Amino acid sequence: MRAIAEQVHLVTGATQGIGKETARALARLGARVIVTARDQARGTAVVDELRADSGNQRVELALVDFASFRSVRAFLDEVRARVDRLDVLVNNAGGYFQSRQETEDGHEMSFQVNHLGYFMTTLGLFPQLRAGGSARVVCVSSDAHWGGKVRLDDLDRTRGYAAYGAYAASKLMNLLFTVEAARRFPSTIAINGVHPGVVASGFGLGESGVIKAFYRVARPLLRTSQQGADTPVWLATAPELDGVTGKYWARRQERGMRAAARDKELARRLWEESERLTGVSLPADG
Ligand SMILES: NC(=O)c1ccc[n+]([C@@H]2O[C@H](COP(=O)([O-])OP(=O)(O)OC[C@H]3O[C@@H](n4cnc5c(N)ncnc54)[C@H](OP(=O)(O)O)[C@@H]3O)[C@@H](O)[C@H]2O)c1
């Protein structure tokens, strides 16, 4: 990879938590870092904070709401207009939804935000990832994927919604996508998944129920967002990882993933369905 000061990085969901700390670390290392937010004011505040903290003025904002295909398409156009090459993409934006909610596109929220968001961003920026001759994609997944089941006949979970089940399934999709993308991408684009640990971020706090209670009560025992960002930053930058792709990591160690995450047939069908739903696919010469 080229010197980090010459690299362009993109971190999604960087207003708080793991994404913000990942962006902070990458800015401190000297990369040009594009961070995403849904809200202009929150995003601008983060850019100002990271610029002041890192002394790196090349931190910029792009707005996107992953719960809207329209917004994601506009965001991808915006990024493509700004950069012709992307060295690092950290797919991080995600959430946990206590009750079943639908996006404006009619999809269940965890499916669209947590999975289709990663899918559209990565494939939509594939030409930019390929352009530099060497790029890395990091997908923030979770050990929660062990509790997930991907129902290809009901990806929007219209039958018997359970918040943890929907979240865990979306994190399993992150790994199915990572492993399948590693198969389909040229060797110049490495893509890896990561479990950041159980982190006292903003995660779960906006929800009601058990998840909020857990993240509030257990807070002192959890990893900090900075600790949660450590392995994503390492995956994005460590020279010793050149050429490593399609794997799952935690605490800078390779981690076992569920057999279902390596199910080729399931990954292929999820990929094709994601292409159909989003209208995004790899270029024919990909
Ligand atoms: N915390 C944990 O224990 C834990 C464990 C395993 C994996 N993870 C994963 O880590 C990632 C980051 O989570 P976190 O813990 O840092 O949570 P967080 O503090 O809640 O941050 C989530 C980030 O995602 C953004 N986001 C949420 N919904 C979005 C949407 N519809 N469109 C655009 N951006 C959106 C948020 O932006 P806004 O400011 O606009 O809301 C925020 O920047 C997630 O993928 C999560 O699944 C977390």
PDBQT file of the ligand as one rigid body, heavy atoms in Angstrom, charges set to zero:
ROOT
HETATM    1  N1  LIG A 301     -21.173  -1.852  20.787  1.00  0.00    +0.000 N 
HETATM    2  C1  LIG A 301     -21.035  -3.166  20.734  1.00  0.00    +0.000 C 
HETATM    3  O1  LIG A 301     -21.028  -3.864  21.761  1.00  0.00    +0.000 OA
HETATM    4  C2  LIG A 301     -20.859  -3.864  19.397  1.00  0.00    +0.000 A 
HETATM    5  C3  LIG A 301     -20.518  -5.231  19.419  1.00  0.00    +0.000 A 
HETATM    6  C4  LIG A 301     -20.338  -5.894  18.205  1.00  0.00    +0.000 A 
HETATM    7  C5  LIG A 301     -20.482  -5.199  17.018  1.00  0.00    +0.000 A 
HETATM    8  N2  LIG A 301     -20.839  -3.878  17.019  1.00  0.00    +0.000 N 
HETATM    9  C6  LIG A 301     -21.004  -3.197  15.737  1.00  0.00    +0.000 C 
HETATM   10  O2  LIG A 301     -20.207  -2.034  15.716  1.00  0.00    +0.000 OA
HETATM   11  C7  LIG A 301     -20.733  -1.110  14.767  1.00  0.00    +0.000 C 
HETATM   12  C8  LIG A 301     -20.730   0.278  15.373  1.00  0.00    +0.000 C 
HETATM   13  O3  LIG A 301     -21.546   0.278  16.512  1.00  0.00    +0.000 OA
HETATM   14  P1  LIG A 301     -21.244   1.151  17.813  1.00  0.00    +0.000 P 
HETATM   15  O4  LIG A 301     -21.167   0.194  18.939  1.00  0.00    +0.000 OA
HETATM   16  O5  LIG A 301     -20.149   2.111  17.606  1.00  0.00    +0.000 OA
HETATM   17  O6  LIG A 301     -22.662   1.894  17.944  1.00  0.00    +0.000 OA
HETATM   18  P2  LIG A 301     -23.079   3.431  18.042  1.00  0.00    +0.000 P 
HETATM   19  O7  LIG A 301     -22.270   4.135  19.063  1.00  0.00    +0.000 OA
HETATM   20  O8  LIG A 301     -24.562   3.401  18.198  1.00  0.00    +0.000 OA
HETATM   21  O9  LIG A 301     -22.694   4.034  16.604  1.00  0.00    +0.000 OA
HETATM   22  C9  LIG A 301     -23.383   3.624  15.462  1.00  0.00    +0.000 C 
HETATM   23  C10 LIG A 301     -23.020   4.525  14.300  1.00  0.00    +0.000 C 
HETATM   24  O10 LIG A 301     -23.777   4.076  13.164  1.00  0.00    +0.000 OA
HETATM   25  C11 LIG A 301     -24.513   5.168  12.636  1.00  0.00    +0.000 C 
HETATM   26  N3  LIG A 301     -25.805   4.761  12.100  1.00  0.00    +0.000 N 
HETATM   27  C12 LIG A 301     -26.794   4.063  12.705  1.00  0.00    +0.000 A 
HETATM   28  N4  LIG A 301     -27.856   3.948  11.889  1.00  0.00    +0.000 NA
HETATM   29  C13 LIG A 301     -27.530   4.595  10.739  1.00  0.00    +0.000 A 
HETATM   30  C14 LIG A 301     -28.212   4.852   9.527  1.00  0.00    +0.000 A 
HETATM   31  N5  LIG A 301     -29.475   4.444   9.313  1.00  0.00    +0.000 N 
HETATM   32  N6  LIG A 301     -27.571   5.552   8.563  1.00  0.00    +0.000 NA
HETATM   33  C15 LIG A 301     -26.331   6.017   8.748  1.00  0.00    +0.000 A 
HETATM   34  N7  LIG A 301     -25.629   5.820   9.880  1.00  0.00    +0.000 NA
HETATM   35  C16 LIG A 301     -26.232   5.122  10.867  1.00  0.00    +0.000 A 
HETATM   36  C17 LIG A 301     -24.727   6.100  13.818  1.00  0.00    +0.000 C 
HETATM   37  O11 LIG A 301     -24.995   7.389  13.312  1.00  0.00    +0.000 OA
HETATM   38  P3  LIG A 301     -26.063   8.399  13.995  1.00  0.00    +0.000 P 
HETATM   39  O12 LIG A 301     -25.255   9.268  14.881  1.00  0.00    +0.000 OA
HETATM   40  O13 LIG A 301     -26.651   9.135  12.856  1.00  0.00    +0.000 OA
HETATM   41  O14 LIG A 301     -27.055   7.570  14.740  1.00  0.00    +0.000 OA
HETATM   42  C18 LIG A 301     -23.391   5.981  14.534  1.00  0.00    +0.000 C 
HETATM   43  O15 LIG A 301     -22.439   6.816  13.944  1.00  0.00    +0.000 OA
HETATM   44  C19 LIG A 301     -22.114  -1.639  14.373  1.00  0.00    +0.000 C 
HETATM   45  O16 LIG A 301     -22.020  -2.241  13.089  1.00  0.00    +0.000 OA
HETATM   46  C20 LIG A 301     -22.403  -2.696  15.432  1.00  0.00    +0.000 C 
HETATM   47  O17 LIG A 301     -23.228  -3.726  14.939  1.00  0.00    +0.000 OA
HETATM   48  C21 LIG A 301     -21.017  -3.190  18.194  1.00  0.00    +0.000 A 
ENDROOT
TORSDOF 0
